[in-house]
Amino acid sequence: MTEQETKGQVKQVKGRIKEAVGIVTGDEHLEKEGSHDRAVGGIQEAAGKAVRKVGEAVENLADAIKK
């Protein structure tokens, strides 16, 4: 797992917490901020996963060429 994937997952968890606190306290701004953080975290995680997959594909290609 890449650092970017981990950071994205952490941001999603923080977003869920903010969103839940916003709902419980009736703070719409905090709720929306949490929702935004979850979305950004999901994008960040997906980007990290894509980078990892490309790296793995390049490594596999290099291994195949060496054979």
Secondary structure as the mmCIF struct_conf table of DSSP 4:
data_model
#
loop_
_struct_conf.conf_type_id
_struct_conf.id
_struct_conf.beg_label_comp_id
_struct_conf.beg_label_asym_id
_struct_conf.beg_label_seq_id
_struct_conf.end_label_comp_id
_struct_conf.end_label_asym_id
_struct_conf.end_label_seq_id
HELX_RH_AL_P HELX_RH_AL_P1 GLU A 3 THR A 25
TURN_TY1_P TURN_TY1_P1 GLY A 26 GLY A 26
HELX_RH_AL_P HELX_RH_AL_P2 GLU A 28 LYS A 66
#
